[in-house]
Amino acid sequence: MFSGEYRHIHKTRGWVHLEAVGQSFLNDPSVRGVVVSERDITERKRSEAALRKSEELYRLLTENMSDVIWMVDKDFNTVYVSPSVEKMRGYTAAEAMAQSVEDIMTPESLAKMRAGLASRFDSETGAFNPESRAYEMEQIRRDGSTVWTESVVQGLVDAAGGFNGFMGVSRDITDRKAAEAELRESEEKHRALIAGLPDMVVRFDLEGRHLFASDNVEAVAGIPAAAFMGKTHRELGFSEELCRYLEASIRGVTETGKPYESEFSYDGPRGKRVFNWRLMPEHDGRGELRSVLSISRDITEHRRLEQEYERLFQEMLDGFALHEIICDELGAPVDYRFLAVNPAFERMTGLKGEEIVGRTVLEVLPDTEPRWIEVYGGVALSGKPTFFENYSAPLQKHFEVAAYRHAPGQFACIFTDVTERVRAEQEIRQFKTIFDTATMGAAIIDLNGMVTYANRSFVESHGYAMEEVLGKSFRIFHNGEQLAVTDRLFVQVVREGAFPALEVGHCRKDGTVFPMLMTGTLVRDTEGRPKCIASTAIDLSERKVLEEELRQAQKMESVGRLAGGVAHDFNNMLGVILGHAEMAMDQVDPEEPLHADLSEIRKAAERSANLTR
């Protein structure tokens, strides 16, 4: 017997495939031939060719696709896995087929897979459900890392309908899982951000129904955020007036597609509050409006502070003025315009806001020096603040000025009228000049007895240099004996406010003792509290010498007057003697011895008279 296949030309069909089965009877004398039976197998051949082509296509597909096709039997032995497993897990197909499911899946995914398998069996009948299901599994790669896969698994059944394994397609979704994790993290961050914001965030659909509401709406409205979902303000029970306002605002955004911002008041559990409300249209990928995002901020405190600021602006003691800088075509400042002034500015300058606001400084004060326009222009254009003192010749006042940029092209000035202070400082400088050059000593001592000021005369009279005196105790100017007096005077000044002019002993640096005529006065601050002691001191050393010389002169004058009186009386007596002697001489003959005696008397009297001249 023999068989074979061959092609044969058909009259109308062309080439056909035939299968022949023959039996040889050549050795049979009665037949001596071959009996052949032929069957047309053209359709089978075509089917086999189509199957081969399909298998080649399937193999080409499975070997080149990125997804992994696999099949396991009822004992979970891998019977097939496509070559793409090597790209996904790093194992060749042969290596992967040798692995158990424990080698393939992480413990968590294996437990999930087993739970999924158990759910396919009916708990009562034990019947297996082979329907296709999708699972997300984490598989282990050759390098120890893991890859997330999405597997579509189809159950396999035998002829009796019993469980016979699984066939599935697994796709690498690691990037998708990472993106989902990032998205979850981003959503958590945004949710945390929204939860941490003081603003209320709400999203509306085009009909004004709530799609989202942040949790903090409950604190304002007394309604949980979840209760807002799918409802309008009207359905939530808000007042008719507020509903009309909110609905009109949302409708305005949906109709125009433009953002909207306003303020409204709401009387809720926390009392009447003022809110800044911003509405922004949200569009989908095609540019079509799909929702409206709302951000509401409680600005009640801000508005209260604004009111207080306005009250402060009106009542502040310092002058305030807001200006706009004016530049030429080259951008150089040439003038500035008054935009606002407060009442204190008006009091200080005598300029009225209604008369100067809107006008330029050169229109109001034509004599304003150009350098001030340059200074203020620098502040407005550069943003760098400045602080200075300025004398306004037109107003004849001194001002302390702080200037800063309020907005681009604008500057604000805070003025403090320091005219009285400047004049006082000038007077102080004048008095200091007088005291510094005075021959009379002057010193200021704090309540701890330390010298805070001393003029040159005071310092030099004690033989010290200025740096040796300032910051030192006044006790360095007195010895131990003198301190008993000066300590008493110090206490007296503090208690009684002064002590009168008094001669007090002082001590020079070299130890020399000398007298000074001193006064002491307690100086108080503006609140009447003792601040320091002002003292004047005049060195009496030269005066003491002059007084001694005067006393000696007065003594000599007294002696002179006494001697003059004696001489006068003596001369009178000598005149009597001399007169009588001359009269006697006239009566006695010159030859007589008595005449010579009288002559000697006269001579003696004349000599005596000469002694008093």
C-alpha positions as CSV (number, residue, x, y, z in Angstrom):
1,M,0.0,0.0,0.0
2,F,1.2,3.5,-0.7
3,S,-0.1,7.1,-0.3
4,G,0.8,10.6,-1.5
5,E,-0.2,14.1,-2.4
6,Y,0.2,15.7,-5.7
7,R,-1.2,18.6,-7.8
8,H,-3.2,18.1,-10.9
9,I,-4.6,20.4,-13.6
10,H,-8.3,20.6,-13.5
11,K,-10.1,21.5,-16.7
12,T,-11.9,24.5,-15.2
13,R,-10.5,25.0,-11.7
14,G,-6.8,25.0,-12.5
15,W,-4.4,23.4,-10.1
16,V,-6.0,21.2,-7.5
17,H,-4.5,19.2,-4.7
18,L,-5.2,15.5,-4.6
19,E,-4.4,12.9,-2.0
20,A,-3.9,9.4,-3.4
21,V,-4.0,6.0,-1.6
22,G,-3.0,3.0,-3.7
23,Q,-2.7,-0.8,-3.3
24,S,-0.4,-2.8,-5.5
25,F,-1.8,-6.1,-7.0
26,L,1.1,-6.7,-9.3
27,N,1.9,-10.0,-7.7
28,D,-1.7,-11.2,-7.9
29,P,-2.1,-13.2,-11.1
30,S,-5.8,-12.5,-11.2
31,V,-5.3,-8.7,-11.1
32,R,-1.8,-7.8,-12.0
33,G,-2.3,-4.1,-11.5
34,V,-2.6,-1.2,-9.0
35,V,-5.7,0.1,-7.5
36,V,-5.6,3.9,-6.6
37,S,-8.1,6.0,-4.7
38,E,-7.9,9.8,-5.1
39,R,-9.4,12.6,-2.9
40,D,-9.6,16.3,-3.6
41,I,-7.8,18.1,-0.7
42,T,-7.5,21.5,-2.3
43,E,-9.6,23.2,0.4
44,R,-7.7,21.5,3.2
45,K,-4.5,22.7,1.6
46,R,-5.8,26.2,1.4
47,S,-6.9,26.0,5.0
48,E,-3.5,24.6,6.1
49,A,-1.8,27.4,4.1
50,A,-4.0,30.0,5.8
51,L,-3.3,28.5,9.2
52,R,0.4,28.6,8.5
53,K,0.2,32.2,7.4
54,S,-1.9,33.0,10.5
55,E,0.6,31.2,12.7
56,E,3.5,33.1,11.2
57,L,1.6,36.4,11.6
58,Y,0.7,35.5,15.2
59,R,4.3,34.5,15.9
60,L,5.6,37.7,14.3
61,L,3.1,39.7,16.4
62,T,3.9,37.9,19.6
63,E,7.6,38.1,19.1
64,N,7.7,41.8,18.3
65,M,4.9,43.3,20.5
66,S,5.9,45.0,23.7
67,D,3.1,43.3,25.6
68,V,3.8,39.9,27.0
69,I,1.5,37.0,26.1
70,W,1.6,34.1,28.5
71,M,-0.2,30.9,29.4
72,V,-0.2,28.7,32.5
73,D,-1.8,25.4,33.1
74,K,-4.1,24.5,36.0
75,D,-1.0,23.8,38.2
76,F,0.3,27.3,37.3
77,N,3.2,26.0,35.3
78,T,4.1,28.4,32.5
79,V,3.5,26.7,29.2
80,Y,4.1,29.7,27.0
81,V,5.5,33.2,27.3
82,S,6.3,35.6,24.5
83,P,9.9,36.8,23.9
84,S,8.9,40.3,24.9
85,V,9.2,39.2,28.5
86,E,12.9,39.8,28.2
87,K,12.3,43.5,27.5
88,M,9.8,43.7,30.4
89,R,11.6,41.6,33.1
90,G,15.1,40.9,31.8
91,Y,14.6,37.2,31.5
92,T,14.5,35.2,28.3
93,A,11.3,33.4,27.4
94,A,12.9,30.1,28.3
95,E,14.1,31.4,31.7
96,A,10.7,32.9,32.4
97,M,8.9,29.6,31.6
98,A,11.1,27.9,34.1
99,Q,10.0,30.2,36.9
100,S,7.2,29.7,39.4
101,V,4.6,32.3,40.1
102,E,6.4,33.0,43.4
103,D,9.5,33.9,41.4
104,I,7.5,36.2,39.1
105,M,5.3,38.2,41.4
106,T,5.9,40.2,44.6
107,P,4.3,38.7,47.7
108,E,1.6,41.5,47.7
109,S,0.7,40.8,44.0
110,L,0.7,37.1,44.5
111,A,-1.7,37.4,47.4
112,K,-3.9,39.6,45.2
113,M,-3.8,37.1,42.3
114,R,-4.7,34.1,44.6
115,A,-7.6,36.1,46.0
116,G,-8.8,36.9,42.4
117,L,-8.5,33.2,41.5
118,A,-10.6,32.2,44.5
119,S,-13.3,34.7,43.6
120,R,-13.7,32.9,40.2
121,F,-15.0,29.8,41.9
122,D,-18.6,29.7,43.0
123,S,-18.7,29.1,46.8
124,E,-21.6,26.7,46.5
125,T,-21.2,24.8,43.3
126,G,-17.5,25.2,42.8
127,A,-18.1,26.2,39.1
128,F,-15.2,28.1,37.5
129,N,-15.9,31.5,35.9
130,P,-13.5,32.0,33.0
131,E,-14.5,35.5,32.1
132,S,-11.8,38.0,31.2
133,R,-10.7,40.2,34.0
134,A,-8.0,42.9,34.4
135,Y,-5.5,42.9,37.2
136,E,-2.6,45.2,38.2
137,M,0.4,43.2,39.4
138,E,3.9,44.0,40.4
139,Q,6.4,41.6,38.9
140,I,10.1,41.1,39.8
141,R,12.8,41.9,37.3
142,R,16.2,40.1,36.9
143,D,18.0,43.0,38.6
144,G,15.7,42.9,41.6
145,S,13.7,45.9,40.7
146,T,10.0,45.6,40.0
147,V,7.8,46.4,37.1
148,W,4.1,47.2,37.4
149,T,1.9,45.4,34.8
150,E,-1.7,45.5,33.8
151,S,-2.8,42.0,32.9
152,V,-6.0,41.0,31.1
153,V,-6.5,37.4,32.1
154,Q,-8.8,34.9,30.5
155,G,-9.7,31.6,32.2
156,L,-9.2,28.4,30.3
157,V,-11.6,25.4,30.7
158,D,-11.4,21.8,29.7
159,A,-14.0,19.9,27.8
160,A,-16.0,19.4,30.9
161,G,-16.0,23.2,31.7
162,G,-13.5,22.7,34.6
163,F,-10.6,25.0,35.4
164,N,-7.7,24.3,33.1
165,G,-5.3,27.3,33.5
166,F,-5.1,30.9,32.4
167,M,-4.0,32.9,29.3
168,G,-3.2,36.6,29.6
169,V,-1.6,39.6,28.1
170,S,0.5,41.8,30.4
171,R,1.5,45.4,29.7
172,D,4.2,47.5,31.4
173,I,2.4,50.3,33.2
174,T,5.3,51.4,35.5
175,D,5.4,54.8,33.9
176,R,1.6,55.1,34.2
177,K,1.8,54.1,37.9
178,A,4.6,56.6,38.5
179,A,2.5,59.3,36.8
180,E,-0.5,58.3,38.8
181,A,1.6,58.5,42.0
182,E,2.8,61.9,41.0
183,L,-0.7,62.9,40.2
184,R,-1.9,61.7,43.6
185,E,1.0,63.5,45.3
186,S,0.2,66.6,43.3
187,E,-3.5,66.3,44.2
188,E,-2.6,65.8,47.9
189,K,-0.3,68.8,47.8
190,H,-2.9,70.9,46.1
191,R,-5.5,69.7,48.6
192,A,-3.2,70.5,51.4
193,L,-2.5,73.8,49.8
194,I,-6.1,74.6,49.5
195,A,-6.7,73.4,53.1
196,G,-4.0,75.6,54.3
197,L,-5.2,78.7,52.4
198,P,-7.2,81.3,54.2
199,D,-9.2,81.8,51.0
200,M,-12.3,79.8,50.2
201,V,-12.0,77.9,46.9
202,V,-15.2,77.0,45.1
203,R,-15.9,75.7,41.6
204,F,-19.3,76.2,39.8
205,D,-20.7,74.6,36.8
206,L,-22.3,76.8,34.1
207,E,-25.6,76.7,36.0
208,G,-24.1,78.0,39.3
209,R,-24.1,74.6,41.0
210,H,-21.2,73.7,43.2
211,L,-18.7,71.2,41.8
212,F,-16.1,71.7,44.6
213,A,-15.9,73.6,47.9
214,S,-12.9,73.8,50.2
215,D,-13.4,72.7,53.8
216,N,-13.2,76.2,55.2
217,V,-16.5,77.2,53.8
218,E,-18.1,75.5,56.8
219,A,-16.5,78.0,59.2
220,V,-18.0,80.9,57.2
221,A,-21.4,79.6,56.1
222,G,-22.0,77.0,58.9
223,I,-22.7,74.4,56.1
224,P,-20.3,71.4,55.6
225,A,-18.4,71.5,52.3
226,A,-19.9,68.2,51.2
227,A,-23.4,69.7,51.5
228,F,-22.6,72.3,48.7
229,M,-22.0,69.6,46.1
230,G,-24.4,69.8,43.2
231,K,-26.4,72.7,44.7
232,T,-26.9,76.4,44.0
233,H,-26.7,79.1,46.6
234,R,-30.5,79.4,46.5
235,E,-30.9,75.7,47.2
236,L,-28.5,76.0,50.1
237,G,-30.8,78.6,51.7
238,F,-28.7,81.8,51.2
239,S,-30.6,85.1,51.3
240,E,-32.5,86.2,48.2
241,E,-30.5,89.4,47.9
242,L,-27.2,87.6,48.2
243,C,-28.4,84.9,45.7
244,R,-29.3,87.5,43.1
245,Y,-25.9,89.1,43.4
246,L,-23.9,85.8,43.3
247,E,-26.0,84.4,40.4
248,A,-25.7,87.6,38.4
249,S,-21.9,87.6,38.9
250,I,-21.4,84.0,37.9
251,R,-23.7,84.5,34.9
252,G,-21.6,87.5,33.8
253,V,-18.5,85.3,33.7
254,T,-20.2,82.5,31.8
255,E,-21.6,84.9,29.2
256,T,-18.5,87.1,28.7
257,G,-15.8,84.5,29.4
258,K,-13.9,87.2,31.3
259,P,-12.7,87.2,34.9
260,Y,-14.7,89.3,37.5
261,E,-13.7,90.7,40.8
262,S,-15.9,92.4,43.4
263,E,-16.7,92.6,47.1
264,F,-19.7,91.5,49.1
265,S,-20.9,91.3,52.7
266,Y,-22.2,88.2,54.3
267,D,-23.8,87.8,57.7
268,G,-23.1,84.3,58.9
269,P,-22.1,82.4,62.1
270,R,-19.1,84.7,62.5
271,G,-21.1,87.8,62.2
272,K,-21.0,90.2,59.3
273,R,-17.9,89.7,57.2
274,V,-16.6,91.4,54.0
275,F,-15.2,89.3,51.2
276,N,-13.1,89.9,48.2
277,W,-14.6,87.7,45.5
278,R,-12.7,86.7,42.3
279,L,-14.3,84.6,39.5
280,M,-12.2,83.1,36.7
281,P,-13.5,81.1,33.7
282,E,-12.1,77.6,33.2
283,H,-11.9,76.2,29.7
284,D,-11.4,72.6,28.4
285,G,-8.8,71.4,25.9
286,R,-11.0,72.7,23.0
287,G,-11.2,76.1,24.5
288,E,-14.8,75.8,25.6
289,L,-16.0,77.2,28.9
290,R,-16.7,74.3,31.3
291,S,-16.7,75.8,34.8
292,V,-16.1,78.9,36.9
293,L,-13.4,79.0,39.6
294,S,-14.2,81.2,42.7
295,I,-11.7,82.4,45.3
296,S,-13.1,84.3,48.2
297,R,-10.9,86.0,50.8
298,D,-12.2,87.5,54.1
299,I,-11.0,91.1,54.1
300,T,-13.0,92.3,57.0
301,E,-9.9,93.0,59.1
302,H,-8.2,94.6,56.1
303,R,-11.1,97.0,55.6
304,R,-11.1,97.8,59.3
305,L,-7.4,98.5,59.2
306,E,-8.0,100.7,56.1
307,Q,-10.6,102.7,58.1
308,E,-8.2,103.0,61.0
309,Y,-5.4,104.0,58.6
310,E,-7.7,106.7,57.1
311,R,-8.5,107.9,60.6
312,L,-4.8,107.9,61.4
313,F,-4.1,109.7,58.1
314,Q,-6.5,112.4,59.1
315,E,-5.4,112.7,62.7
316,M,-1.6,112.0,62.5
317,L,0.6,114.8,63.8
318,D,3.1,114.4,61.0
319,G,2.3,115.9,57.6
320,F,1.8,113.5,54.7
321,A,1.7,114.3,51.0
322,L,1.5,112.0,48.0
323,H,2.9,113.3,44.7
324,E,3.3,112.3,41.1
325,I,6.6,113.1,39.4
326,I,6.6,115.0,36.1
327,C,9.4,114.4,33.6
328,D,10.5,116.1,30.4
329,E,10.7,114.3,27.1
330,L,14.2,113.0,28.1
331,G,12.9,111.5,31.3
332,A,14.4,114.1,33.6
333,P,12.2,115.3,36.6
334,V,11.1,118.9,36.1
335,D,8.1,119.2,38.5
336,Y,5.7,117.2,40.6
337,R,2.0,117.2,41.2
338,F,0.2,117.0,44.6
339,L,-2.2,114.0,44.7
340,A,-3.2,113.9,48.3
341,V,-2.3,115.7,51.6
342,N,-3.5,115.2,55.2
343,P,-4.8,117.8,57.6
344,A,-1.4,117.9,59.5
345,F,0.3,118.9,56.2
346,E,-2.2,121.7,55.8
347,R,-1.6,122.9,59.4
348,M,2.2,122.8,59.0
349,T,2.4,124.5,55.6
350,G,-0.7,126.7,55.6
351,L,-1.6,125.1,52.2
352,K,-5.1,123.8,51.7
353,G,-5.7,120.4,50.1
354,E,-8.6,121.6,48.0
355,E,-6.4,124.3,46.6
356,I,-3.2,122.3,45.8
357,V,-4.3,118.8,44.9
358,G,-4.0,118.3,41.2
359,R,-1.6,121.3,40.9
360,T,2.2,121.1,40.5
361,V,4.6,122.4,43.1
362,L,5.9,125.1,40.8
363,E,2.3,126.3,40.4
364,V,1.8,126.4,44.1
365,L,5.4,127.4,45.2
366,P,7.1,129.0,42.2
367,D,10.3,129.6,44.3
368,T,10.9,125.9,44.9
369,E,14.5,125.1,44.3
370,P,15.2,122.7,41.4
371,R,17.4,120.5,43.6
372,W,14.4,119.3,45.6
373,I,12.6,118.3,42.4
374,E,15.7,116.3,41.5
375,V,15.8,114.6,44.9
376,Y,12.2,113.6,44.8
377,G,12.5,112.6,41.2
378,G,15.3,110.3,42.2
379,V,13.1,108.6,44.8
380,A,10.1,108.2,42.4
381,L,12.2,106.9,39.5
382,S,14.7,104.7,41.4
383,G,12.6,103.5,44.3
384,K,15.4,104.4,46.8
385,P,14.0,106.2,49.8
386,T,15.7,109.2,51.4
387,F,15.7,111.0,54.7
388,F,16.8,114.6,55.3
389,E,16.1,117.9,56.9
390,N,15.0,120.8,54.7
391,Y,14.4,124.5,55.2
392,S,11.6,125.8,53.1
393,A,12.3,129.4,52.4
394,P,8.8,130.2,51.1
395,L,7.3,128.8,54.3
396,Q,10.2,129.9,56.5
397,K,10.1,126.5,58.3
398,H,12.4,123.6,59.0
399,F,11.1,120.1,58.1
400,E,12.3,116.6,58.7
401,V,11.4,114.7,55.6
402,A,11.2,111.0,54.8
403,A,10.5,110.3,51.2
404,Y,9.8,106.9,49.6
405,R,8.3,105.6,46.4
406,H,4.6,104.8,46.8
407,A,4.1,103.5,43.2
408,P,6.0,103.8,39.9
409,G,6.3,107.4,39.1
410,Q,5.0,108.5,42.5
411,F,6.5,109.4,45.8
412,A,5.2,110.0,49.3
413,C,6.6,112.4,51.9
414,I,6.2,112.4,55.7
415,F,6.9,115.8,57.1
416,T,7.7,116.7,60.7
417,D,7.9,120.4,61.6
418,V,11.2,120.7,63.4
419,T,11.4,124.5,63.3
420,E,11.2,124.9,67.1
421,R,13.7,122.1,67.6
422,V,16.1,123.6,65.1
423,R,15.7,127.0,66.8
424,A,16.3,125.5,70.2
425,E,19.4,123.7,68.9
426,Q,20.7,126.9,67.5
427,E,20.1,128.6,70.8
428,I,21.8,125.8,72.6
429,R,24.8,126.1,70.3
430,Q,24.9,129.8,71.0
431,F,24.7,129.2,74.7
432,K,27.3,126.4,74.5
433,T,29.6,128.8,72.6
434,I,29.2,131.4,75.3
435,F,29.8,128.9,78.1
436,D,32.7,127.2,76.3
437,T,34.5,130.6,76.0
438,A,33.4,132.1,79.3
439,T,36.1,132.8,82.0
440,M,33.6,131.5,84.6
441,G,33.7,127.7,85.0
442,A,30.6,125.7,84.2
443,A,29.8,122.0,84.6
444,I,26.9,119.5,84.3
445,I,26.8,116.5,86.6
446,D,24.3,113.6,86.3
447,L,22.5,112.2,89.3
448,N,25.2,109.7,89.8
449,G,27.8,112.4,90.2
450,M,29.4,111.9,86.9
451,V,30.6,114.9,84.8
452,T,28.8,115.0,81.5
453,Y,29.9,118.6,80.5
454,A,32.5,121.0,81.6
455,N,33.8,124.1,79.9
456,R,37.4,125.0,79.3
457,S,37.6,127.4,82.2
458,F,36.4,124.8,84.7
459,V,38.7,122.1,83.4
460,E,41.8,124.3,83.2
461,S,41.3,125.9,86.6
462,H,41.7,122.4,88.1
463,G,44.7,121.5,86.0
464,Y,43.1,118.7,84.0
465,A,42.7,118.0,80.2
466,M,39.1,117.7,79.0
467,E,39.3,114.0,78.3
468,E,40.4,113.5,82.0
469,V,37.2,115.1,83.3
470,L,34.3,113.9,81.2
471,G,32.7,110.8,82.5
472,K,34.5,111.1,85.8
473,S,33.1,111.7,89.3
474,F,33.0,115.3,90.5
475,R,34.8,114.0,93.6
476,I,38.2,114.2,91.8
477,F,38.0,118.0,92.3
478,H,38.0,117.8,96.1
479,N,40.2,116.3,98.8
480,G,38.9,114.3,101.7
481,E,38.2,117.3,103.9
482,Q,36.4,119.2,101.2
483,L,34.2,116.2,100.3
484,A,32.2,116.4,103.5
485,V,31.0,119.8,102.3
486,T,30.4,118.9,98.6
487,D,28.6,115.7,99.4
488,R,26.2,117.6,101.6
489,L,25.7,120.3,98.8
490,F,25.0,117.5,96.3
491,V,22.2,116.0,98.4
492,Q,20.9,119.5,99.1
493,V,20.5,120.3,95.4
494,V,18.7,117.0,94.7
495,R,16.3,117.6,97.6
496,E,15.8,121.3,97.5
497,G,16.5,122.1,93.8
498,A,19.5,124.5,94.4
499,F,22.0,125.9,96.8
500,P,23.0,129.6,96.8
501,A,26.4,131.0,95.9
502,L,28.9,129.6,98.3
503,E,32.7,129.5,98.7
504,V,33.8,125.9,98.4
505,G,37.3,124.5,98.6
506,H,38.6,122.7,95.5
507,C,41.7,120.7,94.8
508,R,43.8,120.8,91.6
509,K,45.3,117.8,89.9
510,D,48.6,118.5,91.5
511,G,47.0,118.6,95.0
512,T,46.9,122.4,95.3
513,V,44.0,123.6,97.3
514,F,42.1,126.7,96.1
515,P,38.7,128.3,96.7
516,M,35.8,128.6,94.2
517,L,32.6,130.5,94.4
518,M,29.9,127.9,93.4
519,T,26.2,127.7,92.6
520,G,24.2,124.5,92.0
521,T,20.8,124.1,90.3
522,L,18.8,121.0,89.7
523,V,17.6,120.5,86.1
524,R,14.4,118.6,85.4
525,D,13.1,116.9,82.2
526,T,9.9,117.8,80.5
527,E,7.9,115.6,82.9
528,G,9.4,117.3,86.0
529,R,11.7,114.4,86.9
530,P,15.3,115.3,88.2
531,K,17.7,115.0,85.3
532,C,21.1,116.6,86.2
533,I,22.8,119.3,88.2
534,A,24.1,122.5,86.5
535,S,26.9,124.2,88.4
536,T,28.9,127.4,88.0
537,A,32.3,128.0,89.6
538,I,34.5,131.0,89.8
539,D,38.2,130.6,90.9
540,L,38.7,132.9,93.9
541,S,42.5,132.4,94.1
542,E,43.4,135.7,92.4
543,R,40.6,137.4,94.2
544,K,41.9,136.2,97.5
545,V,45.4,137.6,96.7
546,L,43.9,141.0,95.7
547,E,41.9,141.0,98.9
548,E,45.0,140.5,101.0
549,E,46.8,143.2,99.1
550,L,43.9,145.5,99.7
551,R,43.9,144.8,103.4
552,Q,47.6,145.6,103.6
553,A,47.0,148.8,101.6
554,Q,44.2,149.8,104.0
555,K,46.5,149.2,106.9
556,M,49.2,151.5,105.4
557,E,46.5,154.1,104.7
558,S,45.5,154.1,108.3
559,V,49.1,154.5,109.5
560,G,49.5,157.3,107.0
561,R,46.4,159.1,108.2
562,L,47.7,158.7,111.8
563,A,51.2,159.9,110.9
564,G,49.7,162.9,109.1
565,G,47.6,163.9,112.1
566,V,50.6,163.6,114.4
567,A,52.8,165.6,112.0
568,H,50.1,168.3,111.8
569,D,49.9,168.6,115.5
570,F,53.7,168.4,115.7
571,N,54.1,171.2,113.2
572,N,51.7,173.3,115.1
573,M,53.7,172.9,118.2
574,L,57.0,173.5,116.3
575,G,55.4,176.7,114.8
576,V,54.8,178.0,118.4
577,I,58.3,177.1,119.4
578,L,59.8,178.6,116.3
579,G,57.8,181.8,116.6
580,H,58.6,182.4,120.2
581,A,62.3,181.6,119.5
582,E,62.4,184.2,116.8
583,M,60.6,186.8,118.9
584,A,63.0,186.2,121.8
585,M,66.0,186.5,119.4
586,D,64.7,189.8,118.3
587,Q,64.7,191.1,121.9
588,V,68.2,189.7,122.8
589,D,71.4,191.3,121.6
590,P,73.2,189.0,119.2
591,E,76.3,189.3,121.2
592,E,74.8,187.9,124.2
593,P,75.2,184.1,124.7
594,L,71.4,183.8,125.0
595,H,71.0,184.8,121.4
596,A,73.2,181.9,120.3
597,D,71.1,179.5,122.4
598,L,67.8,180.8,120.9
599,S,69.4,180.4,117.4
600,E,70.0,176.7,118.1
601,I,66.4,176.3,119.3
602,R,65.2,177.9,116.1
603,K,67.4,175.6,114.0
604,A,66.3,172.5,115.9
605,A,62.6,173.6,115.3
606,E,63.2,174.1,111.6
607,R,64.9,170.7,111.3
608,S,62.0,169.1,113.1
609,A,59.5,170.8,110.8
610,N,61.4,169.4,107.8
611,L,60.9,165.8,109.1
612,T,57.1,166.0,108.7
613,R,57.2,167.4,105.2
